[in-house]
Amino acid sequence: MAGIQDIEAALRGVLDPELGVNVVELGMVRDITLEGGVATVHIALTIAACPLRDQIEQDVIRKVRALPGVDEVRVQVSAMTERQRSELMSVARRNAREKAAPTMVNPLTRVIAVGSGKGGVGKSSLSVNLAAAVAAAGHRVGLLDADIWGFSVPRMLGATGARLEAGDDRKIIPFEADGIQVVSTGLLVDDEQTALMWRGLMLSKALEQFLHDVAWDPALDYLFIDMPPGTGDIQMALSRLLPQAEMVVVTTPQQAAQKVAARVADMARRSFVPVVGVVENMSGFTAPDGTHHDVFGRGGGEALAAHLGVPLIARVPLDPYVVEAGDGGVPVVRSHPDAPSALAMAEAAARIVELVPPAADETCTARISVLIEQLERSGETAASRPNGRASPSTGTGW
């Protein structure tokens, strides 16, 4: 005669078809009862209208019905709460990380994918300048141009004449551009105007090679990835190849662009890639006479950030210096650091580092060092007071 534990063990054989993880591990089994040969299983789905509901229900019935003493199986279905969905995503992400094939990217390297729903929103310019600004802040940075067809990173970094080479171990050596490790298909072709006529499988394989066969510096703090626009093969491959990846979504103020960008964020969510925040690019133009013009409308970035429940990292204004710097091969954060666009992108870079600090800053040892420093400051404050006591407002940050 089967018991509750036997039913739970049987349910471990029921996989979520989309995630490939069993429903027990995902926390989808909320309750199990067994009375008089009737087993009742309460399953919580991510959404009530889940298209995979019927398949999961039938799998549950089939697995449990096969147990001795179970004559009937009843499945009760409900929708998960937001907290339960968050916990499910954490489990799925951990599972993906554990099953992911190792790459040449150090697991401690923070991976920031810069994505957009459509082309022409300045995603590549932003990727290059974010990488340059984070590198200028003292971090070791890499930049992967994953826009295989529309590569533009080499020109923006003044590396159009450079070529990638292989080392003695036959691994590709990233090109070093002003302290940034760079890999791009633009560093493989003879002419930047050469069209790469590759289909979907070739695109994802190219990304895979850039992660498995490139000798990325294991000391990289950050790897920025300039993603192609949209929700295609490369986006789908990213979460599989680099489960530690997180995403910054780029949009313009225009509502149409914001709605398209929301699709990229939705794909990231489905692939368990956390969205760090939103950057609104081309956010108005201030003329020499001081008048401001919202050329592409206003509010798109703020609306998208609110919809996703993430911070609006920065608003980057239209600035002719961005075009000049990109064509000249020097990021605007370096060529014109006081330009409005450069200041906004430097702000965005600082905010990203704040939201996704280097892994070394989040280790237990690093945390203990911070706490010791805080305690020492508290002690110095107390010692400086006449009665030797710290004020009530002095704390350790716990």
Secondary structure, 3 states (H helix, E strand, C coil): CCCHHHHHHHHCCCECCCCCCECCCCCCEEEEEEECCEEEEEEEECCCCCCCHHHHHHHHHHHHHCCCCCCEEEEEEEECCHHHHHHHHHHHHHHHHHHCCCCCCCCCCEEEEEEECCCCCCHHHHHHHHHHHHHHCCCCEEEEECCCCCCCHHHHCCCCCCCCEECCCCCEECEEECCEEEEEHHHCCCCCCCCCCCCHHHHHHHHHHHHHCECCCCCCCEEEEECCCCCCHHHHHHHHHCCCCEEEEEECCCHHHHHHHHHHHHHHHHCCCCEEEEEEECCCEECCCCCEECCCCCCHHHHHHHHHCCCEEEEECCCHHHHHHHHHCCCHHHHCCCCHHHHHHHHHHHHHHHHCCCHHHHCHHHHHHHHHHHHHHHHHHHHCCCCCCCCCCCCCCC
